[in-house]
Amino acid sequence: MMPMPDITDFHTHNLEADNAIISVPEDWVRNPAHFSPRNGAWYAVGIHPWWTADAEGCRHMLANMPLLLQHPQVIMLGECGLDALRGAPLAEQERLFVAQIALAESQQLPVTLHIVRTYDRLLRLHKQLRPTTQWTVHGFRGKPALAHQLLDAGIDLSFGQLHNAASWEVTPPQRRHTESD
């Protein structure tokens, strides 16, 4: 696994961001020919849970991902995950999530997670799949008790501007990331 570069923005969708990991837009995953990385920029590629309502499109994106994940500027898989409020039914989101985790494992890439009201499923899957790559929940706003559960399971946390200050404090600095998303 390639060492993580020293970055200040763990997760953004701003394609012009510097010193950041940029989560690529849906169009780039649907059509890898549109992937146009900037020199010196770092990227994450994944199927966002909000995109999962399009089953055929997700099959196509999943087929494209191995090629994109091999690009030297792609240093993370994500954002992927589970969202109880948007996207396909959770069983379908979970199937796509597990497929993406298998890709991350095969490429030895860390994973950025989008998790909304599905932490129980996330913890179950982490225990079941026993990943060797690092998982990080982005945009974490939960309470310290949930932060402890995730950290104890081996999952890191990334915090945006809106976050629970107590959860920030209980997260060890080496397991705490900051982001602009």
N, C-alpha and C positions, 0 to 999 in steps of 0.2 A: 504494500500500500504506500502511495506517495505521501510524504509528510504534508500536513496542512500548511499552506502559506500563512504568513502573519497578516491577518486582515482585521479591519475595524468594523466592518458591516457584515455580519454573518448571513443575513438574508435580505434581499431586495428584489424588486421587479423593475427597478430603474436600469434600463439597458446602458445608460451613460455613467453609471456609478463607478467610482474608483475605489480601489482597496476593499472590494466587496465580493461576495458570492452572489451572482445574478441568477435568479430563477428564470429559466427561459420561457418565452411565451408559447401558448398552445400551438400556434402556427408552425413554430420551429420543430416541435415534436411530431406534428402531423406530416410535415414535409421537411426532412433534414436538409434538402437543398437550400432552404431559407436560412439555415443556421449560419450566421455571419459574425463570428467572434471577433472582438476588438483585440488588438495586440495588448498583452499585459492584463487582460481581464480574466476572471475566473467564473465558471458557470456550474449550475446544478440543473439536471434534466430529470423530469419525472412527469407522471400523470396526476395532476391535481384532482382531488376528490370532486370538485365542482364540475369537472369535465366528464365524469363517469356516466352521466345519463345517456351519452351517445355510445352504445355498446360497440357498434361497428367501427366508429372512430377510435375507440380505445384499443380494439384489436390491432388496428393499423399502427397506432402510436406505440403499442407494446412491441410490435415487430420492428419498428424503427429504432427503438431505444438502444439496443446493443451497439449499433454503429455510432450513435451520438456519444454514448458513454466511453467509447474508446478515444475520443478526441482529447489531446493532451491538456486542453484548457477546461475540460469538464472534470471537476474534482469531487463532485457530490451527486448523489441521486436525490431528487426532490424538486419541488416539494410533492410528496405523496402522503397518503394517510386516509383518515376516516372522518366523515362529517355527517352527523345525525340530522342536520338541518337542510343540506343541499346535496345534489348529485343523485346517483343511482341508489337503489335500496342497499342497506348496509351489507347484506350478504355479497352483492356484486362488488361493492367497494372493497370489501375484505379480500375477495378473490384477486382483484387487481393489485391490491396492496401486497399480498403474499408473492405474487408474480414479480413485482418490482423489487421486493426484498431479495428474492432469488437472484435477480440481475445484479443488485448491489453486492451481494456475497460473491458472485462469480467474478466481478470486476474489482472486488475489495475496495468499494467506495463507501464512505459514510453516508448517512441518510438524514435528510431534513423532513420533519413530520408536520403535517397540518392535522390537528386533532381538535374536533369540536364535539363535546358531550359523548365521547367514546373512549375515555381513559381506561375503563374496565376492559374493553376489547383490546386496546393497545397493550396493556400489561399482560393479558392472557397470551396474545400473539408473541410478545417478546419472550415470555417464558417458554412457550411452545417451540418457537423457531430457533431460539438460542443463537442470535446473530454474533458473528465475530467482528462485524464492523460497528462503528459508533452510530447510535441513533440520537437525534436531538429534536425535541419539540420546539418549534419556532413560535414566537409570539405568545409565550407562556404568561397567563394572567391568573393562574390558579392560586389557591391558598397554600400556606406552608405545609400542611398535612399531605396534600397531593404532591407538592414538590418533593417532599421526603420519600413518598412512595416511588416516584419516578427515579429519583436519584439512587435509591436503594436497589432498584431493578437494573441500574447501569445506564439509564437514559439521561442525557444532558439536557439543559434548558437554555433557551435563547429568549431574551427579553427585549421588547420594543419600548417605546416611550410610555405607553399605558401598561403598567404592570403592578403587581402586588409587591410593595416594598419589602414586606416581611419575607416573601418567597425569595426575592433577590438576596436578602441577607443570609438566609439559611443555605443558599447554593454556594458551594465552594468555588472560589475564583477560577480554578482550572476546569470547572464543569459549567461555567456561566459564560454565555455569549451575549453580545448586543447586536441589535439589528435596526434597520430603518423601516421595515415593512410594518 
